[in-house]
Amino acid sequence: MRLPVNSRLPLAALFLLAGCGGGAPFQDTSLVGQSPYGPAGDYPVVVGPAYSVGGVTYSPSDMMNYDVVGRAIVGSAGAGVTAAHHTLPLPSYVELTALDTGKTILVRVERRGPMSANNVIELSPGAAAQLGIAGQPRAPVRVRRVNPIEPERAVLRMGEAAPARMDTPKSLLTVLQRKLDSQEGVVRPVVEPAPPPAPTPAATVAPKPKPAQSPAPKPSPKPSPKPAPTPASVAAPKPAPTPAPAIAPRGRYYIQVGAFSNQANAKAAAAKTGGTVVQSGKFWRVRMGPYANDALAKAALAKARAAGYSDARIQSAN
């Protein structure tokens, strides 16, 4: 019975022999005869043996979190948007960022290189043109391995450029550039911002003297109107002199309201009747009058009795 023969075993042995000899770097030839445009174009992923360039040995590995900064050169080999790298698997995909501008593109790694130990990646002319570094001999870049979606892979497999990524912000570019300077031993001088120029003092223009003017005549004061006389200020007519009351004839009649042993009671009776209090021995007499005639006396008597003093009586003066 005839056993099936794996056609890849001789090719793998050839890879091992090439690695042990320390000759030219490994090139992926396993994709020969297959369509490079479909998903099968990314398989199998080949790592390959270690090799040396310029006295530096590189050991390829399938490192997923690969993220470094370094220098990129532009080679003459490779079509489309492709690159050569020392250690990444073949094929694989990386985001490439130009540290000068922040522009970021997607690149397919298809071959080993560059053939100089102090550069991190070699770009095809198409990749360099898309990144905008075609005229730079060694451009500062960031290389980060990614796993793009299949439509982007397909575009790169067909030799075309995938849509550019979002530009890297300035703050991150500063950090990445410092990292590259540290690797290369570059010390950049700190440039202090120039102070703003002192403002030039404006030339002062002396004011033109004004022509002398004659003083304006002072307005003559207007006579203030006199206030109209108020009724209070008008001289009131003098009242007619009040004739002196005629001296009434001396009365001879009194009203004896009562005699009280208590002075307070006497004063109360006098207040009610309009009389006067006269002390007589131990008593206080209350009298009304005198009255000029008998009629007046009788009227006063009626008033006293109406006030409650029924014992009141008329007395004639001695």
WOFEN-V97794 format. One record per residue. N is the residue number from 1. PHI is phi in whole degrees, 0 to 359 (* if undefined). NEAR is the number of other C-alpha atoms within 8 Angstrom. Layout:
BEGIN
n->[N | N]
phi->[PHI | PHI]
near->[NEAR | NEAR]
END
This chain:
BEGIN
n->[1 | 2 | 3 | 4 | 5 | 6 | 7 | 8 | 9 | 10 | 11 | 12 | 13 | 14 | 15 | 16 | 17 | 18 | 19 | 20 | 21 | 22 | 23 | 24 | 25 | 26 | 27 | 28 | 29 | 30 | 31 | 32 | 33 | 34 | 35 | 36 | 37 | 38 | 39 | 40 | 41 | 42 | 43 | 44 | 45 | 46 | 47 | 48 | 49 | 50 | 51 | 52 | 53 | 54 | 55 | 56 | 57 | 58 | 59 | 60 | 61 | 62 | 63 | 64 | 65 | 66 | 67 | 68 | 69 | 70 | 71 | 72 | 73 | 74 | 75 | 76 | 77 | 78 | 79 | 80 | 81 | 82 | 83 | 84 | 85 | 86 | 87 | 88 | 89 | 90 | 91 | 92 | 93 | 94 | 95 | 96 | 97 | 98 | 99 | 100 | 101 | 102 | 103 | 104 | 105 | 106 | 107 | 108 | 109 | 110 | 111 | 112 | 113 | 114 | 115 | 116 | 117 | 118 | 119 | 120 | 121 | 122 | 123 | 124 | 125 | 126 | 127 | 128 | 129 | 130 | 131 | 132 | 133 | 134 | 135 | 136 | 137 | 138 | 139 | 140 | 141 | 142 | 143 | 144 | 145 | 146 | 147 | 148 | 149 | 150 | 151 | 152 | 153 | 154 | 155 | 156 | 157 | 158 | 159 | 160 | 161 | 162 | 163 | 164 | 165 | 166 | 167 | 168 | 169 | 170 | 171 | 172 | 173 | 174 | 175 | 176 | 177 | 178 | 179 | 180 | 181 | 182 | 183 | 184 | 185 | 186 | 187 | 188 | 189 | 190 | 191 | 192 | 193 | 194 | 195 | 196 | 197 | 198 | 199 | 200 | 201 | 202 | 203 | 204 | 205 | 206 | 207 | 208 | 209 | 210 | 211 | 212 | 213 | 214 | 215 | 216 | 217 | 218 | 219 | 220 | 221 | 222 | 223 | 224 | 225 | 226 | 227 | 228 | 229 | 230 | 231 | 232 | 233 | 234 | 235 | 236 | 237 | 238 | 239 | 240 | 241 | 242 | 243 | 244 | 245 | 246 | 247 | 248 | 249 | 250 | 251 | 252 | 253 | 254 | 255 | 256 | 257 | 258 | 259 | 260 | 261 | 262 | 263 | 264 | 265 | 266 | 267 | 268 | 269 | 270 | 271 | 272 | 273 | 274 | 275 | 276 | 277 | 278 | 279 | 280 | 281 | 282 | 283 | 284 | 285 | 286 | 287 | 288 | 289 | 290 | 291 | 292 | 293 | 294 | 295 | 296 | 297 | 298 | 299 | 300 | 301 | 302 | 303 | 304 | 305 | 306 | 307 | 308 | 309 | 310 | 311 | 312 | 313 | 314 | 315 | 316 | 317 | 318]
phi->[* | 266 | 278 | 291 | 252 | 278 | 287 | 273 | 297 | 299 | 292 | 296 | 297 | 295 | 298 | 294 | 296 | 294 | 292 | 291 | 281 | 66 | 272 | 294 | 296 | 294 | 240 | 283 | 244 | 286 | 270 | 295 | 92 | 253 | 288 | 277 | 265 | 277 | 302 | 294 | 292 | 265 | 227 | 284 | 275 | 251 | 264 | 90 | 279 | 289 | 207 | 241 | 222 | 59 | 82 | 252 | 266 | 244 | 246 | 301 | 206 | 269 | 270 | 281 | 262 | 290 | 204 | 225 | 243 | 183 | 248 | 245 | 243 | 255 | 261 | 260 | 270 | 93 | 253 | 68 | 256 | 230 | 208 | 245 | 222 | 287 | 234 | 291 | 298 | 242 | 274 | 208 | 232 | 226 | 268 | 245 | 242 | 279 | 290 | 284 | 242 | 87 | 293 | 230 | 229 | 255 | 230 | 260 | 273 | 236 | 210 | 271 | 150 | 286 | 275 | 221 | 285 | 263 | 239 | 272 | 203 | 239 | 258 | 288 | 304 | 294 | 293 | 297 | 294 | 293 | 283 | 84 | 239 | 301 | 266 | 259 | 288 | 218 | 274 | 286 | 220 | 245 | 242 | 229 | 288 | 224 | 234 | 290 | 287 | 299 | 302 | 290 | 300 | 297 | 298 | 291 | 296 | 277 | 85 | 253 | 270 | 283 | 303 | 294 | 283 | 294 | 300 | 286 | 295 | 300 | 298 | 289 | 300 | 298 | 295 | 294 | 294 | 295 | 296 | 294 | 299 | 295 | 296 | 268 | 69 | 267 | 248 | 268 | 293 | 281 | 266 | 284 | 296 | 295 | 295 | 296 | 298 | 294 | 293 | 285 | 294 | 289 | 293 | 278 | 258 | 293 | 291 | 292 | 293 | 278 | 299 | 296 | 239 | 291 | 298 | 292 | 297 | 286 | 294 | 291 | 292 | 281 | 295 | 285 | 294 | 285 | 293 | 295 | 296 | 280 | 304 | 289 | 279 | 288 | 296 | 285 | 295 | 293 | 294 | 294 | 299 | 284 | 294 | 295 | 299 | 292 | 288 | 292 | 296 | 300 | 283 | 233 | 240 | 233 | 248 | 276 | 288 | 174 | 245 | 235 | 279 | 248 | 298 | 296 | 293 | 295 | 296 | 294 | 293 | 296 | 294 | 284 | 257 | 81 | 269 | 236 | 254 | 232 | 279 | 223 | 67 | 271 | 242 | 240 | 267 | 247 | 232 | 242 | 123 | 276 | 240 | 284 | 220 | 288 | 294 | 296 | 297 | 293 | 294 | 292 | 296 | 298 | 296 | 295 | 292 | 294 | 282 | 108 | 255 | 288 | 275 | 296 | 208 | 270 | 232 | 261 | 286 | 287]
near->[2 | 3 | 4 | 4 | 4 | 5 | 6 | 6 | 7 | 7 | 8 | 8 | 8 | 8 | 11 | 9 | 8 | 11 | 13 | 6 | 6 | 8 | 8 | 6 | 9 | 11 | 6 | 9 | 5 | 5 | 10 | 5 | 4 | 7 | 7 | 10 | 9 | 8 | 8 | 10 | 11 | 9 | 8 | 7 | 9 | 8 | 11 | 8 | 10 | 9 | 13 | 11 | 10 | 7 | 5 | 7 | 8 | 10 | 9 | 12 | 8 | 7 | 6 | 6 | 6 | 8 | 8 | 7 | 12 | 11 | 12 | 14 | 13 | 11 | 9 | 6 | 5 | 9 | 9 | 13 | 15 | 15 | 15 | 13 | 13 | 12 | 10 | 12 | 13 | 11 | 12 | 12 | 12 | 13 | 13 | 13 | 13 | 14 | 12 | 6 | 5 | 12 | 13 | 14 | 13 | 13 | 13 | 13 | 15 | 11 | 11 | 11 | 11 | 13 | 6 | 8 | 9 | 5 | 12 | 12 | 13 | 14 | 15 | 16 | 14 | 11 | 14 | 12 | 9 | 8 | 13 | 6 | 9 | 9 | 4 | 7 | 7 | 8 | 10 | 13 | 12 | 14 | 13 | 11 | 12 | 8 | 6 | 7 | 6 | 7 | 6 | 10 | 9 | 11 | 11 | 15 | 12 | 9 | 9 | 9 | 11 | 9 | 7 | 8 | 8 | 6 | 7 | 10 | 7 | 7 | 6 | 8 | 12 | 8 | 8 | 11 | 10 | 8 | 9 | 11 | 10 | 9 | 7 | 6 | 6 | 7 | 6 | 4 | 4 | 4 | 4 | 4 | 4 | 4 | 4 | 4 | 4 | 4 | 4 | 4 | 4 | 4 | 4 | 4 | 4 | 4 | 4 | 4 | 4 | 4 | 4 | 4 | 4 | 4 | 4 | 4 | 4 | 4 | 4 | 4 | 4 | 4 | 4 | 4 | 4 | 4 | 4 | 4 | 7 | 6 | 5 | 6 | 6 | 7 | 5 | 4 | 4 | 4 | 4 | 4 | 4 | 4 | 4 | 4 | 4 | 4 | 4 | 5 | 5 | 7 | 9 | 10 | 15 | 14 | 15 | 12 | 14 | 11 | 9 | 10 | 7 | 8 | 9 | 6 | 8 | 15 | 11 | 8 | 11 | 13 | 8 | 8 | 10 | 7 | 12 | 9 | 11 | 8 | 8 | 7 | 5 | 6 | 11 | 15 | 14 | 16 | 14 | 13 | 10 | 10 | 12 | 12 | 9 | 8 | 6 | 9 | 15 | 9 | 8 | 10 | 12 | 8 | 9 | 13 | 11 | 8 | 8 | 6 | 10 | 7 | 7 | 12 | 8 | 11 | 8 | 7 | 6 | 2]
END
